[in-house]
Amino acid sequence: MSDTVVHGKCLCGSVTFELTGNIGIFHNCHCSRCRKVTGAMHASNLFVSPEQISWTSGRELVKRFEAPDAKYFSTCFCSQCGSNLPWASRSGKAVIVPAGTLDDDPGIKPLSNVYFGSRAPWHVDASELPTFDEMPARK
């Protein structure tokens, strides 16, 4: 995937970015911080090196929050729409990219569930649920 460019953006489209090169790590994280920041059962995150991301528009709209009691956790978001956006680890050695921000297929699927012991008590495997192409009719 070294010649491939993967595009991403926030919900309002004001912040855009590109990823280049080999995306080798993709995890679903079930820790409580990832659940809080996404509002979901888990966060689906790609990990890339800082050299692999280029902000193509709206970089000045990106805001960062660092949890004061966390050694590693931070998050970035669009100051206009609130969408999660890629964020650099505190060490600066990696950029964590929320997979839901991608417009293109990154060419990799999640490799594992991490911090699964911290999963929500209401967690259910998605493959066990009925599926619908649209919102189902109310009963």
C-alpha positions in Angstrom: 0.0 0.0 0.0 3.0 2.3 -0.1 1.8 4.1 -3.3 -1.8 4.5 -2.0 -3.2 7.6 -0.5 -6.1 7.3 1.9 -8.3 10.4 2.4 -10.2 11.4 5.5 -12.2 14.2 6.9 -14.4 15.4 9.7 -18.2 15.3 9.5 -18.6 18.9 8.3 -15.7 18.5 5.8 -13.7 21.5 7.1 -10.8 19.4 8.2 -9.2 17.0 5.6 -6.1 14.9 5.7 -4.3 12.2 3.7 -2.5 9.1 4.8 0.3 7.6 2.8 2.5 4.5 3.1 2.0 1.2 4.9 -0.8 1.1 7.5 0.2 -1.9 9.5 -1.8 -1.6 12.8 -5.6 -1.5 13.2 -7.2 -2.3 16.5 -10.7 -2.0 18.1 -10.0 -0.5 21.5 -12.6 -1.2 24.3 -11.0 0.9 27.1 -13.3 3.3 28.9 -11.5 6.4 27.5 -12.0 5.2 23.9 -15.6 4.4 24.6 -16.2 7.9 26.1 -14.5 9.8 23.3 -16.4 7.9 20.6 -19.7 7.4 22.4 -19.6 3.8 21.0 -18.9 0.3 22.1 -15.3 0.6 21.0 -13.0 2.8 19.0 -11.6 1.5 15.7 -8.1 3.1 15.4 -5.3 2.9 12.8 -1.8 3.6 13.9 0.6 5.4 11.5 3.9 7.2 11.8 3.8 11.1 12.0 5.4 11.2 8.5 2.4 9.4 7.0 -0.2 12.1 7.7 -0.7 15.3 5.9 -3.4 17.9 6.8 -4.8 19.1 3.5 -7.3 21.7 4.9 -8.6 23.1 8.2 -5.6 22.2 10.4 -6.2 25.4 12.4 -9.7 24.0 13.4 -8.2 20.9 15.0 -8.3 21.1 18.8 -6.6 18.7 21.3 -7.6 17.4 24.6 -5.2 15.5 26.9 -6.8 13.7 29.8 -4.7 14.9 32.8 -4.7 11.6 34.5 -3.7 9.6 31.4 -0.1 8.7 30.6 -0.8 8.2 26.8 -4.4 9.1 26.0 -5.3 12.3 24.1 -7.8 13.1 21.4 -8.3 15.7 18.7 -11.5 17.0 17.2 -12.9 19.5 14.8 -13.8 22.7 16.6 -16.7 23.2 14.2 -18.5 19.9 14.2 -16.9 18.0 17.1 -15.8 15.0 15.0 -12.9 12.9 16.3 -9.8 13.4 14.2 -6.3 11.9 14.1 -4.1 12.7 17.1 -0.4 12.4 17.8 0.6 10.2 20.8 2.2 12.1 23.6 5.6 10.6 22.7 5.1 11.8 19.1 6.1 8.4 17.7 2.6 7.5 16.4 -0.5 9.1 15.1 -3.8 7.4 16.0 -6.4 7.7 13.3 -10.1 7.1 14.0 -11.0 4.7 11.2 -14.5 6.2 10.9 -12.9 9.5 9.6 -11.6 7.7 6.5 -13.3 8.2 3.1 -11.2 5.4 1.4 -10.5 1.8 2.2 -7.2 1.7 4.2 -6.5 -1.8 2.8 -6.4 -3.3 6.2 -9.1 -4.6 8.6 -9.0 -4.6 12.4 -6.4 -7.1 13.7 -7.7 -7.4 17.2 -9.8 -6.2 20.1 -7.6 -4.5 22.7 -8.5 -3.7 26.3 -11.3 -6.2 25.9 -11.4 -6.8 29.6 -12.6 -3.2 29.9 -15.4 -3.7 27.4 -18.8 -2.2 28.2 -21.1 -4.5 30.3 -23.7 -4.2 27.5 -21.2 -5.4 24.8 -22.5 -7.8 22.3 -20.7 -9.1 19.2 -22.0 -7.3 16.2 -22.3 -10.5 14.2 -24.9 -11.7 16.7 -27.3 -8.8 15.8 -29.9 -8.6 13.0 -28.8 -6.4 10.2 -30.7 -3.9 8.1 -29.7 -1.8 5.1 -31.7 1.1 6.5 -33.4 2.0 9.7 -36.0 -0.8 10.4 -39.7 0.0 10.6 -41.0 0.8 14.0 -43.1 -2.0 15.5 
